[in-house]
Amino acid sequence: MGQMYQEGLGCVGVLRRYAREELPQLASNGWRLPTRDELLTLIDNQRKEHGTDPYINVVVFPDIPRDGESYWTSTPFDRNQLWCIDFGTGVGDNCGPYPESVRLLRDHH
């Protein structure tokens, strides 16, 4: 799977990128891709205003790559593409045909 969160340790493992065709296999057992708006809530606007990248809370996400890693969302960009969020720039864009990282979430019921 790549990195996974472990209580007390944070994210462990090696970051992995996935092609769009692989995404349905990842979203299972209650896990899903976040929407564009959900992933954008992770942007730390104070860091962004000061130009301190990555634009995500590094206390909460200490192992996030600082080189502008993009993450898939479930939100369609157009008929054939999905949105990605780049925490290095703090913006979203079309993922295109390239493998990107995944930050899955689980709804609590």
N, C-alpha and C positions, 0 to 999 in steps of 0.2 A: 504494500500500500504506500510505502514511502514513510513520511513522518506520521506519528500518532502521539496524542497527548497522554501522558502518564502522570497521575497525581504526585505532586512533590518533585517531579523531574522536568515538567514542561513537555515540549515537543522533542521526541527522540526518533532516531532513524535518519535516513537520507532522503532529502527532498527528491521527488520524482515528478516528471511531466507526463501528461496523458494526452493522447489524440482524442478528438471529439468522439470517434467511434467507440472508444473505451468507456466513456462516461456513464452510459446506462448500467454497466456492470458494477460501478462503484457505489451508485446510489441504491442501497438495499439495507435490509434489517433496520429500518427507521432512519437511516442516513440519507441525506439529499444534498444536491447542489444548492447553494444560496441564490436568491434572486440578486439582480444588480443592485437594487436599493438596499438589501440586507448587507451585502458586502461593503457597500459605500459607507455604512454606519461605522465601520472599523477605521475609517480614515480619521486620523488625529489632526484636527484643523489647526491647533496651536503649533504642532510640529511643521505643518504645511506653511503656515503664515511666516514662520521663522526660517523656512528653507532647510529644515533638518530632516533629511531622509533616512530611513524610510518613513513615509507618512502614516505610520501606524504606531500604536502604543507599544513600545519595546519592553515595558515592564510586564505587560500582559502577554505579549508575543516576543519574547527575547531572542528567539532563534530565527526570526524572519530574515530572509536574505536582504542585504542592503544594496543589491544591484538591479533593482527594478523587476523583480519577478512578477509575472502576470498570473492571475487566477481566474479559472472558468466560473461563469455564473450560469443559471438556468434561463436567463432572459434572452429571448431572440433579438439579434441585431437586425437581421433581415430574414428572408425565408431559408437561407442556407447557413447562416452563421449565428454565433452566440456572442454576447458581451463578455469581456474580460475586464478585471480591475487590476491596475498596476499600482502597488503600494510604493514604488519608487517615484512615481510621478503624481500619485493621488487622483488619477483620472481613469475613466473607463473608455474602452474602444472595442472595435471588432477584433475578435481573436484570430480571425483568418484561419488558414489551414494548419497552423503550427501547434505542436504539443505545448500545453501550458500546465501549470500547477493546479492543484485542487485543494480547497479548504471546505470540507464537508461539514454540515451541521445536522443536528438532530432536534426535532421538536419535542418538547416535554409536554406530556399529557397528564 
